[in-house]
Amino acid sequence: MRERRRGGASVEIDDEEVFFELQDQGPTPAGRLLDKELNGVIGKALMRLDEDKRLVFTLKVLQHRSYEEIAEITGFSVGKLKTDLHRARAEMRRRIGPYLGGEL
């Protein structure tokens, strides 16, 4: 009777399609450790930026704000924002690049 209620459906362990669907797609422990390390390196690099560059970089790159929104928040001109962002990105590449093996 129990089999009838379930509709007699079963999954075979040998079924490769189901096996691949059940595999954990999350990061490995080594991957999590590397992510944690990279986050630390990024955090330290951000803290070395001067305050204006750090603010602009955080709002534009990490929070995906528009230049107009950032100008409204900071009171800076869009030209200054673009200059500060360009310089902040260059500094971040210089500081984080060696850790990533030049991937930036």
ROKOLVEX-206252 format. One record per atom (N, C-alpha, C): z, y, x. Coordinates in steps of 0.2 Angstrom, whole numbers, padded with zeros to 4 digits, always signed. Layout:
ZYX;...
//
This chain:
+0000-0006+0004;+0000+0000+0000;+0000+0006+0004;+0004+0006+0010;+0004+0012+0014;-0003+0014+0017;-0007+0008+0019;-0013+0009+0021;-0018+0012+0016;-0017+0011+0010;-0021+0014+0005;-0020+0021+0004;-0013+0023+0004;-0012+0030+0004;-0015+0034+0009;-0015+0032+0015;-0018+0035+0021;-0025+0035+0021;-0028+0032+0016;-0035+0031+0016;-0038+0026+0021;-0034+0023+0024;-0036+0018+0029;-0039+0021+0036;-0038+0027+0037;-0041+0031+0042;-0037+0029+0049;-0040+0028+0054;-0036+0027+0060;-0040+0029+0066;-0037+0031+0071;-0040+0033+0077;-0039+0028+0083;-0044+0026+0086;-0044+0021+0092;-0042+0025+0098;-0038+0023+0102;-0036+0026+0108;-0042+0026+0113;-0047+0021+0112;-0053+0020+0116;-0058+0026+0114;-0057+0029+0109;-0062+0034+0107;-0062+0040+0111;-0067+0041+0116;-0067+0046+0121;-0067+0053+0118;-0070+0054+0113;-0071+0061+0110;-0064+0063+0108;-0060+0059+0105;-0053+0061+0103;-0049+0062+0109;-0050+0058+0114;-0046+0058+0120;-0047+0065+0124;-0053+0067+0124;-0054+0074+0127;-0051+0080+0123;-0051+0079+0116;-0048+0084+0112;-0041+0085+0113;-0038+0079+0115;-0030+0079+0115;-0028+0081+0122;-0032+0082+0127;-0030+0084+0133;-0027+0092+0133;-0022+0093+0137;-0019+0099+0137;-0023+0104+0141;-0025+0110+0137;-0029+0115+0140;-0026+0120+0144;-0019+0120+0144;-0015+0125+0147;-0015+0125+0155;-0013+0130+0158;-0013+0130+0165;-0008+0125+0168;-0010+0122+0174;-0006+0117+0177;+0000+0121+0180;+0005+0117+0182;+0011+0120+0185;+0009+0124+0191;+0005+0122+0195;+0002+0126+0201;-0001+0132+0199;-0005+0132+0194;-0008+0137+0191;-0003+0143+0188;+0002+0140+0185;+0007+0145+0182;+0011+0148+0188;+0012+0145+0194;+0015+0147+0200;+0011+0153+0203;+0004+0151+0203;+0000+0156+0206;-0001+0162+0202;-0001+0161+0195;-0001+0167+0190;+0005+0171+0191;+0011+0168+0192;+0017+0172+0193;+0017+0176+0199;+0014+0173+0205;+0014+0176+0211;+0009+0182+0211;+0003+0181+0207;-0002+0186+0207;+0001+0192+0203;+0005+0190+0197;+0008+0196+0193;+0013+0200+0198;+0017+0196+0202;+0021+0200+0207;+0017+0205+0211;+0012+0202+0214;+0008+0206+0219;+0005+0212+0215;+0002+0211+0209;+0000+0217+0205;+0005+0222+0204;+0011+0219+0202;+0016+0224+0200;+0018+0228+0206;+0019+0225+0212;+0021+0229+0218;+0015+0234+0220;+0009+0232+0219;+0003+0236+0220;+0003+0242+0216;+0005+0241+0209;+0005+0246+0204;+0011+0251+0206;+0016+0249+0208;+0022+0253+0210;+0021+0257+0216;+0016+0255+0220;+0014+0259+0226;+0009+0265+0224;+0006+0265+0218;+0002+0270+0216;+0006+0276+0215;+0003+0282+0216;+0007+0288+0214;+0008+0288+0206;+0012+0292+0203;+0014+0292+0196;+0008+0293+0192;+0004+0298+0193;-0002+0300+0189;-0007+0294+0189;-0009+0291+0195;-0014+0286+0195;-0011+0279+0192;-0005+0278+0193;-0002+0272+0189;-0002+0273+0182;-0001+0279+0179;-0001+0280+0172;-0008+0279+0169;-0013+0282+0173;-0020+0282+0170;-0022+0275+0171;-0021+0271+0176;-0023+0264+0177;-0020+0260+0172;-0014+0260+0171;-0010+0256+0166;-0013+0258+0159;-0014+0264+0157;-0017+0265+0150;-0024+0263+0149;-0028+0264+0154;-0035+0262+0154;-0037+0255+0155;-0034+0252+0160;-0036+0245+0162;-0031+0240+0158;-0025+0241+0158;-0021+0236+0155;-0020+0237+0147;-0020+0243+0145;-0019+0245+0138;-0026+0246+0134;-0031+0247+0138;-0038+0248+0135;-0039+0254+0131;-0035+0259+0133;-0036+0266+0129;-0042+0269+0131;-0045+0274+0127;-0050+0278+0128;-0048+0284+0133;-0053+0287+0136;-0051+0293+0140;-0048+0298+0136;-0051+0299+0129;-0048+0304+0125;-0041+0303+0123;-0039+0296+0122;-0033+0295+0120;-0028+0296+0126;-0030+0294+0132;-0026+0295+0138;-0025+0303+0139;-0031+0307+0138;-0030+0314+0139;-0025+0317+0134;-0025+0314+0128;-0020+0317+0123;-0013+0315+0125;-0012+0309+0128;-0005+0306+0130;-0003+0310+0136;-0007+0311+0141;-0005+0314+0147;-0006+0322+0148;-0010+0324+0144;-0012+0331+0145;-0017+0333+0150;-0019+0328+0154;-0024+0329+0159;-0031+0329+0156;-0035+0333+0160;-0042+0333+0158;-0046+0326+0159;-0051+0325+0156;-0055+0319+0157;-0058+0318+0164;-0060+0324+0167;-0062+0323+0174;-0057+0321+0178;-0051+0323+0178;-0045+0321+0182;-0044+0314+0181;-0044+0312+0174;-0043+0305+0173;-0047+0300+0176;-0054+0302+0176;-0059+0298+0179;-0058+0297+0187;-0056+0303+0190;-0055+0303+0197;-0049+0299+0199;-0044+0300+0195;-0037+0296+0196;-0039+0289+0195;-0042+0287+0190;-0044+0280+0189;-0048+0277+0194;-0053+0281+0196;-0057+0278+0202;-0053+0277+0208;-0049+0282+0210;-0045+0281+0216;-0039+0275+0215;-0037+0275+0209;-0032+0269+0208;-0035+0262+0208;-0041+0262+0206;-0045+0255+0206;-0046+0254+0213;-0048+0259+0217;-0050+0257+0224;-0043+0255+0228;-0038+0259+0227;-0031+0257+0230;-0029+0250+0228;-0030+0248+0221;-0028+0241+0219;-0032+0236+0222;-0039+0237+0223;-0043+0233+0226;-0041+0231+0233;-0040+0237+0237;-0037+0236+0244;-0031+0232+0244;-0026+0233+0240;-0020+0230+0240;-0020+0223+0238;-0024+0222+0233;-0024+0215+0230;-0029+0211+0232;-0035+0214+0235;-0041+0210+0237;-0039+0205+0243;-0035+0206+0248;-0033+0201+0253;-0029+0195+0250;-0026+0196+0244;-0022+0191+0241;-0027+0186+0238;-0032+0189+0235;-0037+0185+0231;-0043+0183+0236;-0043+0184+0242;-0048+0182+0246;-0054+0186+0246;-0054+0192+0244;-0059+0197+0243;-0063+0196+0237;-0060+0193+0232;-0064+0192+0225;-0065+0199+0221;-0061+0204+0223;-0062+0210+0219;-0067+0214+0221;
//
